[in-house]
Amino acid sequence: MLVDIVREQSVRAEVSLIVVNADVHESVLTGLTDRVRFATVGRPVSSRNPWYALKLSRLLRRLAPDILHVHDKRVIDLVPFSRVPMVVTIHDTRDDLPGSIRRYRKVFAISEAVRDDVLDRYPGLDLTVVHNGVSFSRIKKKERFGNKPFRAVQIGRLMHETKGQDILLKALKHVAERIGEGALTVDFIGEGESRQFLEDLAAKLGVSQWCRFLGVRTREEVYEMLPAYDLLVQPSRYEGFGLTVVEAMAAKVPVLVSGIEGPMEIIERGRFGFFFRTEDPQDCGDRIIEIMDLSQKPGFGQKMSEVYDYAKSRFDISLTAEKYMEEYRRVISGGAMSR
């Protein structure tokens, strides 16, 4: 998403992207255009060597930016004496923020849910919501609905304590018991420390033959794959926003989310998507069966087009990029300061 933002912003401003750590994912490099200047500080993960803070300071002096927008709240501690106005985006609920958060000229939250969570714990911060966005024009659109077998997908890091993939596996078993084995298949796209746990759980539940763990896929591959699915399920236990939910809406794929703040905000509490009771595999499975039935009915494709129109009007990446640009101008002119 950050790559998409800087691509958009580079049309109207000089933009540099700095990656502090040495580990730079290939998708970052391939997604940039020649208009975006790219640099890396090369810091080994978790390194406390002050050399990298000095290197970052020198890099900023050379680039001489009008504003520095960071996506890791700790960056301000690496350059404590920088005179460049600095702003930061908070990406998740339950995020522990350092005392230095108040030194940022502006704090952004990716959703109302994140803003409310932060203000509950850190009252007095000047927070502005700027929703995450995706490039709607780059995502392939679904055209056929009501397919059998019904194919669901979950996209995200395999961290079941946060992302709730175990809930979806149990829901898969519930669906198989209610309407028959093989009526529903589930693909998991992503990698993470819970993969072995989830594979073992699938075997224990007896659903291994109806689910696949596809590992990491590039964003371009995901955008091509999405229309082949009949439903995206995001069963997270907590989530500040849910970018993959928006990506599915951009592909005209129906979405089912747990009833938590971030994803519920995206679907306007059920107007533009489906939800189930958080932590409830049986309710998740029942909602999947309901969606399977609805997808067979006339007019379902039209409903997905309406969802698409709504999502594009709120979450297109061009809106995200322009909102940030407006806020940058306010900060640079002296109109914003965190308290």
Secondary structure as GFF3:
##gff-version 3
##sequence-region A 1 339
A	DSSP	alpha_helix	2	9	.	.	.	ID=ss1
A	DSSP	beta_strand	15	21	.	.	.	ID=ss2
A	DSSP	alpha_helix	26	31	.	.	.	ID=ss3
A	DSSP	beta_strand	36	43	.	.	.	ID=ss4
A	DSSP	alpha_helix	50	63	.	.	.	ID=ss5
A	DSSP	beta_strand	68	70	.	.	.	ID=ss6
A	DSSP	alpha_helix	75	78	.	.	.	ID=ss7
A	DSSP	beta_strand	86	90	.	.	.	ID=ss8
A	DSSP	three_ten_helix	99	103	.	.	.	ID=ss9
A	DSSP	beta_strand	106	109	.	.	.	ID=ss10
A	DSSP	alpha_helix	112	121	.	.	.	ID=ss11
A	DSSP	beta_strand	127	129	.	.	.	ID=ss12
A	DSSP	three_ten_helix	136	138	.	.	.	ID=ss13
A	DSSP	beta_strand	150	155	.	.	.	ID=ss14
A	DSSP	alpha_helix	160	163	.	.	.	ID=ss15
A	DSSP	alpha_helix	165	179	.	.	.	ID=ss16
A	DSSP	beta_strand	184	189	.	.	.	ID=ss17
A	DSSP	alpha_helix	195	205	.	.	.	ID=ss18
A	DSSP	three_ten_helix	208	210	.	.	.	ID=ss19
A	DSSP	beta_strand	211	215	.	.	.	ID=ss20
A	DSSP	alpha_helix	219	225	.	.	.	ID=ss21
A	DSSP	three_ten_helix	226	228	.	.	.	ID=ss22
A	DSSP	beta_strand	231	234	.	.	.	ID=ss23
A	DSSP	alpha_helix	243	250	.	.	.	ID=ss24
A	DSSP	beta_strand	255	258	.	.	.	ID=ss25
A	DSSP	alpha_helix	261	266	.	.	.	ID=ss26
A	DSSP	three_ten_helix	268	270	.	.	.	ID=ss27
A	DSSP	beta_strand	274	276	.	.	.	ID=ss28
A	DSSP	alpha_helix	281	294	.	.	.	ID=ss29
A	DSSP	alpha_helix	300	315	.	.	.	ID=ss30
A	DSSP	alpha_helix	317	332	.	.	.	ID=ss31
###
